[in-house]
Amino acid sequence: MMKRMTFLISCFAAALYFLLFSLSDSVAQPTEPDPLELQQQCISCCEDKKAACFNINPDRRLCEALFQNCLVTCKSEGETSSEWSECWPESE
């Protein structure tokens, strides 16, 4: 009976050890960011820059053009460049 109890405890400990370390490995691996979320963050950044542009520049047409170019950068996921390219998180 004692050998069986020791065996069961050993198996339980081994299973718990395996479970803990297999979960910690999967949690530690970085996941790919959601492209839609990145695009929404980029658009929000463009909107913030447009508001700032309106505050410092009297030419609203220029600010609107910069904003539209920024949106194109967001929608192309950083493939096209614009003056506000830093809004796309992965642009160089």
Secondary structure, DSSP 8 states (H G I E B T S, - for coil): -HHHHHHHHHHHHHHHHHHHHHHHHHHHS-----HHHHHHHHHHHHHHHHHHHHHH-S-HHHHHHHHHHHHHHHHTTTSS--TTGGGSTT--
